[in-house]
Amino acid sequence: NLDANDYNDMRLDSHGTLHGYSNIINPFLEVSDLNKSIEQMQGYIMRKCCVESDGKRTSFLRRSWKAYYASLRDMVLYLHKNDQQSTTVLNNDANALRLHHAFAQQATDYGKRQHVFRLRTSDWAEYLFQTTDHDLMNKWIDTINLVAASFSSPPLSAAIDSLSTHFPRPVLPSAQTRYSVFEQYDFIIHHISDLVQELNYLRTQSYANSTINGNSKQIKACHKIGNKNKLHYLQYEVKRI
């Protein structure tokens, strides 16, 4: 649960914007300037890739646990080989995880290791991270979620394809929100209310049958698939926010 005062803990510049972000060039793909960004948290951590952005499970050869020196700067989690690389600019962003609209939570369903949390990014890729103790795990979770909530831009409506059977998820820009601290907080509160209202409405609909003029008719398969995908999305968004 977020409180309006929580946003004051994040470091902003004189204009109320996040440090390290240059003028928006591409709002869907942006990484902060390491020389200007503020480091919110850092330390050694173990990572395991679980699900790719396309929803497919990560290949076996890439699912092993690996140690990294993690540096959370602005809305990007950089994963370096060691702490000597943390102050240098990466040649590529292969190990830079953008945290806009991301969600972290304790991986209570994972019993092979202790102090593990799950991170789902905006493209629904999933990772497991292991820390050295429970308190540090919670600190990583809280910091990631606060950064994501404080600075993620509002979702944009997705293009609608009448031929598609899947619910089109809204587009989630990677650029920092233009809202002020309190505007962002108000947006989140109203957005949650809208999501809950839409979720409750969808739950009242029958996915198997609809009654028209007293006659029970089968809903088209595409509508059932679309409703199921939308329900899944809304449930996740309410939980994430």
N, C-alpha and C positions, 0 to 999 in steps of 0.2 A: 504494500500500500504506500502510495506516495503522498507526501505532504508538500505544500507550496514552499516551505522553508528549505526543503532538501535541495532545491535547485540553486540556492545561494551558495552551496558548498562547492559547486563547479566553478572553475576559474574562467572568467570572461574578460574580454578587453573593454575598453572605455565605451564601446558602442553596444555592449551587451551581446557580443558574438563570440563564438568559440575560437580560441587561439589556434593559429596555424593554418587556417583555411583561406585560400586565396579566392579571388573572384570566381564565381561559378562559370565553368566552361562547359562541362558535361555533368548535369545533375544526377546522372545515373551511374557515374563511375568516377569517383573522386577520392584521392588519398591525400592526407594532410602533409605539409612540408615539415620534415623532421626537424629542421633547423628553427622552426617557429612554434611548433606544437608543444603542448604541455603534457608531461608524463603523469598520468593519473595513478598508475600502479605498475610494478615490475617485480620480477622474480623468476626463479626456475620452476618449470612446470612440465608435466608429462601430457602428451596429446595423442589421441587415437581418432582417426577418421572413420566415420561410421556410414554416413549417407551422403551421396553426391547431390548437387543442386537439381538434378533431373529426377530425383526420387529413388534412384537405383542404389543398392547397397554398394559401398566401396569395395573394390576388388581385394581379394585376400592378401595380396602382396603389399597393399598400401594400408592395411588395417592394423599394423603392429604399433605398439606404443613407442613413442620417441620423445626424448628430452629436448626442451627448448628453454631459452631465456626469453620470457615473454615481457613485452613492453607495451602497455596500453597508453596510447597517445591520441588525444581527442577521440574520434570515433573509429579508430583502427587499432587492432591488436596485432602487433608485430611479433613474429616468432623467429628469434635469432638462434644461431648455433651455440653461441656463448655470450657472456656479458660484455665482451670486448667489441662486439658488433652493434651494441645497442645505441651507440652515438653516431653511427655511420648511416648514410643513405643506402637503402637497398637498391641493387641493380635491377631487380624486378620485384613484383609484389606477389609472387607465388605463395609466400607464407605470411601475407598480410590479410587478416580477416576483418572485413568491414562490419562494424557493429550497429549500423543504422537499422532500426526495427528488429534487432536481435533479441534473444531471450535466453537467459541462463537459469538453471535450476538444479538442485541436487539430484543426482541420478540414483534414486532410491531403488530402482529396479536392477541396478548393476551390482552384483554381489562378489565379483572376483577381486575387487580392490576397494580400499577405503578412501574416503575423502575425495570422491569423484563427483564432478558436476557435468551436466550436459549443456552444450551451447547449440542453439539453432539460429542460423543466420537468416537474413531476409529472403534469400532464395531457397530456404528450407533445407539447406545442407546441415548435417548434424555432426558434432564432434564431442568426444569425451575428454575431459581434462582432470588430471589428478594432482592434488596439492599435498603438502607434507602433513597437514593437520586440519581438523574440522573448522577451526576458527578462520584459517587462511582461505579455506574453500568458500566459506560464507562471505568473506571480504571480497573475493574475486566475483562472486555472484552478485553481490549488492552493487559493486562498482560498475560492472558491465551493464546491469539493468538500469542503473541511474543514468549512465551516459547515454544509453539508447533512448530512454524516455525523455531526457532533457533536450536532446539535440536532433532527434529524427524529424524529418520534414513530414507533413501530412501526406497520406496516401493519395495517389492520383487514380482516377477511374480508368479501368482497363478497357481496351477496345473490345467490342462485342462481335463475336462471330456466330451468326445464326446457324451455321452448319456444325458447330462444335457441340459435343455432348458434355463438355466439362465446364464447370463454373470458372470464369476468368478472374483470377485473383487481382486485386488492385496493384498498380505499379508503385514500388517503394523507392523513391529517390534517395541517393546516398548523400546528397548535399545537406548541409546543416539547415535547420529550420530558420526562417526569417522572423519567427515570433519572438517576442520578448519572453522573459522568464515566466511572468504571470499569464501572458497570452497562451504560452505553451501548456501551462497547467490547466487553464480553462478549457483549452481544446481537448486535452486528454479526458477530462471529466465528461464533457459533452459527447466525445467520441465513444466512450465506454457506454454511456446511456443509450446512444443510437444502436450500438452493436447488440446490447442486451435486448432492446426492443425488437430488433430484426431477428435475433436468435429465437426469442419467445414466439414470434409470429411463425417462423419456419417450423418450429417444433409442433405447432398446432395443425400443420398440414399433414395429410396422409400420403406416404410415399408409395403405398401399394395400390390404393383405390381412391377414386373420387366419385362422389354421388352427384349426378346431374339429372334434374327433373325426376328424382326418385329412382333412377336407374344407376346401378353400380358399374362403372367403366374402368378399365385398366389404364393407368397413366402410362404414357409412352416411356420407353426405357431411357431415352435421353433426358427426360425431365427428372426421372428418379436419380440418375447419375449426377445430374447437375445439382439437385437439391442435397444429395449426400455430400458432394464436394463442398458446397456452400456451407452446410452445417458444420463440417469438419473445420473449415476455415474460421467461421465465426466463433466456435468453441475455443480454438487456439488463440485467436486475437483477444478474446475476453480474458483468458488466462494470462496471456503475455502482458497485456497492458495493466 
